[in-house]
Amino acid sequence: MLFHLVNKKRLGGQTHFPQLFFSQVLFVSVSLALGLGLSGCGYNTLVSQKEAVNAAWAQVENQLQRRNDLIPNLVETTKGYAAHEKEIFENIANARAKLIGAGSRDEKIDAANDLSSSLSRLLVITERYPDLKADKQFARLSDELAGTENRLATERMRYNEAVNRYNTSIQTFPAVLMARTFGFQSEKYFEAPKEAQQVPQVKF
């Protein structure tokens, strides 16, 4: 076969051995590259990192839900002593509704940050109301909220670490080629707003 191809070239035929050879080499190289890319250091790794991000986010959502469940009672208790602080109560209600109605993860992160900021402002005003701070129900709810905020901060950190690993991978060669081919997109970090970077504390 090789002799025949070479003879055709010598006789002025249309088959060119060098071109055919390099085409075969290119095909084998591409096949090997794809095979390596689809191995544990390529596609499978991206899938695993993506799943790790999703798992970490699920834990964040658990804490967001726990916080959401605490808010109505906390607000109602506060209203009993500071009913005229309507703007803060409205901001909390709107932020909570926005979080409940959020669809995408990005929307949930934005809504959760809005709610964190509103809650921080709510706990700041309690310093003006000694009777409110002395209320046992408010004290219990504030403690539960502080504990939830601590757990939320921990899960937020773990989520951001998972996002960092994943986002770094899909931007690094050669995984970036695999990411573009299969539609892997970067994930949004969950950064706490400035107002809520410290866990709200109420001094009794």
Steps between C-alpha positions, in 0.01 A plus 500: 500500500779742595691406185187562295449846653861597443483377141185703438686809619793421272267441207326830552193357673285708732583311819774674703655283767631783725160665516328172579759418765471833677120481485514168679742635758273798559197275542681279752625806691155652522354168610761466772444856615126445525557173681722667755258789532214264573705317762512570873695822448244641257128459462450275802684743725285790384186298565621411850586860581166618367322249723707617797381855435138383488540299821655797681221726379239258633649544848488878458133476406427298814630784714322764292175313553563471872560874518189570296295297745628706795434842348117528534503439876801726548333783309169460681671510836693811402186671374351471846758749626599691186193511280599835347815351337288425194770547239722230646210257531398567141856447378519167679164388364595597145841334520352182646233486227768559237705210634200267512408589141855489362556253219868480410787461741627849413160648588496312831845628590399861428176463695675332793747786519218755498336312785827484696540876473143561616536265796820671606322835505214347699731372771680833518183688592431268793758695697244781516242282674605361841163334550538314173843369595355383829225302326569127543344408167718754320808378688433140396436590137810719486712215631356263242560755225860553610560123495344473156712787370811321628404180321411696188842667504667158522298354213555815295875459543486135392287589200741775392792259532322249273418777252860616501629151415243457224538847348879467501480164322276618216734792433819295500645326195421234385178475703385832353461326163287229657294759688422692182416185309255367759359830625650519848446858624643687796303517826433810707670547835283560807667800659340641813395867477701748705212551744494129582869409499482486879245275664231729650516504878259645749635584844258419781 
